[in-house]
Amino acid sequence: QVQLVESGGGLVQPGGSLRLSCEASSRIVGIYTMGWYRQAPGKQRELVAVITGGGSTNYADSVNGRFTISRDSAETKTTVYLQMNSLKSEDTAVYYCTLQIKSYNSWGQGTQVTVSS
């Protein structure tokens, strides 16, 4: 079982930037999708950005051009990052890291991002 640990959330003013990190407990190889979803109060969880094992990326329309997902595969672990720029109040949510390998799906505990002046 792969554990996912997120970090990097916090409070930021509108227009600011944050970088989220998601560290998997082991190196992930092969065919997989890893990335970020978010859930705002009273709303359903939604996709933010994902990256595949082959390096393809997919972004929600609402963050395209502002957020960038990237990946670092070290010898013993894989880490996925989400660079968030030009943050807006509507980006406020709990951000969850996810890993999917065929029918296996793992989620992190979530990290709060609050965009407010």
C-alpha positions, -999 to 999 in steps of 0.1 A, spaced: 0 0 0 14 34 -10 11 62 15 8 98 2 18 128 24 9 163 13 25 195 25 27 232 15 -8 244 21 -15 276 40 -30 311 39 -21 334 10 -34 367 -4 -52 369 -37 -26 370 -65 -1 351 -44 16 317 -49 19 284 -31 36 251 -39 21 219 -28 41 187 -25 29 151 -24 54 124 -14 47 88 -21 61 63 3 78 44 -25 90 50 -61 61 48 -85 69 34 -120 50 22 -150 15 31 -159 -1 54 -133 -18 87 -128 -8 109 -99 -21 144 -90 -44 167 -72 -80 171 -65 -97 197 -43 -129 201 -23 -143 234 -12 -170 236 15 -203 224 3 -189 213 -31 -179 181 -46 -143 170 -50 -130 181 -83 -99 174 -104 -72 201 -104 -43 186 -122 -28 151 -129 3 137 -145 7 102 -159 37 79 -158 45 89 -193 45 126 -184 12 137 -199 -6 163 -179 -43 173 -176 -56 205 -159 -90 218 -149 -101 247 -171 -103 269 -140 -66 265 -132 -51 261 -167 -23 287 -172 -20 294 -135 -11 260 -120 17 237 -130 21 200 -120 55 184 -120 71 152 -108 104 141 -93 112 104 -93 141 96 -70 155 62 -64 133 54 -35 103 77 -38 82 98 -61 71 133 -54 45 153 -72 44 191 -70 16 216 -77 29 252 -83 -1 275 -79 3 311 -91 -22 340 -94 -43 324 -67 -79 335 -64 -104 333 -35 -122 305 -54 -91 284 -52 -97 280 -14 -102 243 -7 -87 212 8 -63 198 -17 -59 161 -19 -31 141 -36 -41 109 -54 -25 80 -70 -42 56 -94 -26 24 -107 -52 3 -126 -80 -4 -101 -58 7 -71 -65 42 -57 -49 60 -28 -55 94 -13 -36 117 10 -50 133 41 -54 167 24 -39 201 29 -58 233 34 -53 262 10 -69 295 19 -68 325 -4 -79 356 14 -69 392 21 
